[in-house]
Amino acid sequence: MTEIPVYQPPPMPQAPASPAEAREGGPPSEPSASEPAQIASMTNDPERSAALTPAIVTALQDVFDPEIPVNIYDLGLIYDIIVDASDAVGIRMTLTAPGCPAAQILPGQVKAAAASVPGVTDARVDVVWEPPWDRDRMSEAARLQLGMF
C-alpha cells in the first residue's frame, strides 16, 4: 500500500487590530487579563435576574458545541449570567479547551441566544479561561447522555 502524503496549509496570517498587536507580533491566541471584559462593569439586579434568567437558560440550552451532542449549559460552559437593572445581560463562559475549534462561533451563538429572550435589551459575552473547564462542571444529564457515569 502506498502512503499518500498529507499537505497541511500554513495558517492564514491575521492582520493586527492595533499598533500594540503589531509590535507584539499579532493578536493573542487567547484572552488575557489585560483585555477589557465586556461584563466587568455590569451589576447584577437580583429582581431582574430572577425574572429573566430562567428564559435565558432555556435559550442557552439550544446552543450546542458542534463536536459534542450536549448543549453548552449542561456541559458547564456557562459560568455566570448577570442581568442588570436595564435588562442587559452579561454572560461569562468558557470553552472545553483554549484551542477549541468552536471558539469562533460559540460566543456569537451565546450572545444571539441571550439577545433573543423577550425583555433582554442587550447581551454581552466574555470568554474566560479561569477557572479552567473540567468534566465536573457537567450536569448529571450531560454525563448520562455522554456515557460518563
C-alpha positions, -999 to 999 in steps of 0.1 A, spaced: 0 0 0 14 34 -10 14 61 16 -2 93 5 14 125 18 -8 148 37 -4 185 30 -15 209 57 -16 245 45 0 271 68 -23 292 89 -36 324 72 -18 355 85 -41 377 105 -37 415 104 -31 431 138 -60 450 151 -39 476 169 -4 491 168 3 472 201 -5 439 184 17 448 155 47 454 179 39 421 198 36 400 166 -1 398 162 -33 391 182 -31 370 213 -42 334 210 -65 336 240 -79 364 262 -55 378 287 -61 396 320 -52 429 303 -81 427 278 -112 447 288 -141 425 299 -174 433 284 -194 424 316 -169 436 343 -188 469 348 -222 452 350 -240 449 383 -265 421 388 -300 432 397 -315 403 418 -351 411 408 -344 414 370 -321 384 372 -348 362 389 -373 374 362 -351 367 331 -325 341 340 -349 310 335 -357 321 300 -320 329 293 -310 294 305 -337 279 282 -324 298 253 -288 288 260 -299 251 261 -305 254 224 -268 262 217 -246 231 211 -209 226 207 -208 212 172 -184 184 183 -204 173 214 -241 163 213 -249 182 246 -259 218 250 -234 243 263 -253 250 295 -254 213 306 -218 210 295 -210 236 322 -195 261 298 -217 289 312 -201 303 344 -222 333 352 -253 351 340 -257 387 350 -289 408 344 -286 444 353 -314 469 361 -318 479 324 -323 442 314 -289 440 297 -274 405 301 -238 396 306 -226 360 303 -193 347 314 -184 315 297 -155 292 288 -147 266 263 -137 230 268 -101 239 257 -83 271 246 -78 255 211 -115 246 208 -125 248 171 -159 262 181 -142 292 197 -150 314 167 -188 306 167 -200 297 202 -197 332 218 -217 347 190 -243 320 193 -245 325 231 -249 363 225 -276 357 199 -295 332 221 -295 356 251 -305 386 230 -334 366 216 -351 364 250 -381 388 252 -372 416 276 -334 415 271 -322 449 259 -285 439 253 -263 409 255 -226 407 261 -203 376 263 -169 372 279 -149 341 273 -127 333 303 -102 306 310 -101 308 348 -112 286 363 -105 260 336 -134 239 325 -134 202 336 -159 174 334 -171 180 370 -189 211 357 -212 190 335 -248 183 347 -258 148 356 -280 147 325 -250 156 303 -229 129 319 -256 103 313 -260 114 277 -223 111 270 -220 78 289 -197 93 316 -212 77 348 
